[in-house]
Amino acid sequence: MSSTTNSSGVSLSYRDAGVDIDAGDALVDAIKPFAKRTMREGVLGGIGGFGALFEISKKYREPVLVSGTDGVGTKLKLAFELNRHDTVGIDLVAMSVNDILVQGAEPLFFLDYFACGKLDVPTATDVIKGIAHGCELAGCALIGGETAEMPSMYPDGEYDLAGFAVGAVEKSSIIDGSKIMPGDVVLGLASSGAHSNGYSLVRKIISVAKPDLEADFHGRKLADVLMEPTRIYVKPLLALMASLEVRGMVHITGGGLVENVPRVLRKELTAVLRRDGWTMPPLFQWLQQHGGVADAEMHRVFNCGIGMAVIVSKENADAAEAQLKAAGETVSRIGEIRERQGDEPQTIVV
């Protein structure tokens, strides 16, 4: 076999340029068992091909595909500081599957993109184990992804995450908010924490307050509370949709309560949310106190303890609340829908 050298007599390899192909191969081998646990009906082939194949179930008469993509945002900066990488993958899955769920879609499969300057196999394995666990919670398959090692693109020890989910819904069962009427009830499903939104403000508050993140905070370490992964609502809400009419769902992400709820409302409707309808968790009380954050800002940045809003008719409210509680969700009646008066906001927190 011949070798080639440059003008200085040096033979360069990809590893010399900062890319370790062997590390990438080791990562693929390490994550295969975790991806395998997410397999479900419809998956054709496994991880390692150029493309991921999925066959839509024959149970759909007129299937409509619903897709969503997202990242984890600056919550990753906190993960780097705390050296905690095992839950941000759950966040990544949650942000996409919860988004497509609100249109009535069952998540089918998920693909991830992990990018770094230098691949650290144990860290990347922790991240992707979290992604696989999130897929298990959502009932969707992790059928592919991309690991990109790009020297000098990222600081040492840092990486970026993105992903997307694809789901399916019967065309006649799409939930678009068009059936929402005055008198409908807004149920709030508790969040697990700040989820993956508002972390630029969270980190700013931390920089000002300078708390001990390892100190006790209501029975847990503050670091654990801040890194608690986003709750995945897929299975309880798919079961609810199968048993009664759900007229609208809202994933409370960036924009908080006041900017997300209007996304499912017709222009002539307003959601009136009662602030005393649920208890704001201690984390948000701490953030508000130590950051001096105004109520209006809290409501448009954070979920304030409500990760998902479900809108049902008044007649179905009791049954929906009971079913969701039986499925393990913490549910509160946080408001109702009424006719909009003039040019008032479409979400009012009173």
Secondary structure as GFF3:
##gff-version 3
##sequence-region A 1 350
A	DSSP	alpha_helix	21	36	.	.	.	ID=ss1
A	DSSP	beta_strand	43	44	.	.	.	ID=ss2
A	DSSP	beta_strand	53	54	.	.	.	ID=ss3
A	DSSP	beta_strand	63	71	.	.	.	ID=ss4
A	DSSP	alpha_helix	75	82	.	.	.	ID=ss5
A	DSSP	alpha_helix	88	101	.	.	.	ID=ss6
A	DSSP	beta_strand	106	116	.	.	.	ID=ss7
A	DSSP	alpha_helix	121	138	.	.	.	ID=ss8
A	DSSP	beta_strand	141	149	.	.	.	ID=ss9
A	DSSP	beta_strand	159	170	.	.	.	ID=ss10
A	DSSP	three_ten_helix	171	173	.	.	.	ID=ss11
A	DSSP	beta_strand	185	190	.	.	.	ID=ss12
A	DSSP	alpha_helix	199	209	.	.	.	ID=ss13
A	DSSP	beta_strand	216	217	.	.	.	ID=ss14
A	DSSP	beta_strand	220	221	.	.	.	ID=ss15
A	DSSP	alpha_helix	222	227	.	.	.	ID=ss16
A	DSSP	alpha_helix	234	243	.	.	.	ID=ss17
A	DSSP	beta_strand	248	251	.	.	.	ID=ss18
A	DSSP	alpha_helix	256	260	.	.	.	ID=ss19
A	DSSP	three_ten_helix	261	264	.	.	.	ID=ss20
A	DSSP	beta_strand	269	273	.	.	.	ID=ss21
A	DSSP	three_ten_helix	275	277	.	.	.	ID=ss22
A	DSSP	alpha_helix	282	291	.	.	.	ID=ss23
A	DSSP	alpha_helix	295	301	.	.	.	ID=ss24
A	DSSP	beta_strand	306	312	.	.	.	ID=ss25
A	DSSP	three_ten_helix	314	316	.	.	.	ID=ss26
A	DSSP	alpha_helix	317	326	.	.	.	ID=ss27
A	DSSP	beta_strand	331	339	.	.	.	ID=ss28
A	DSSP	beta_strand	347	349	.	.	.	ID=ss29
###
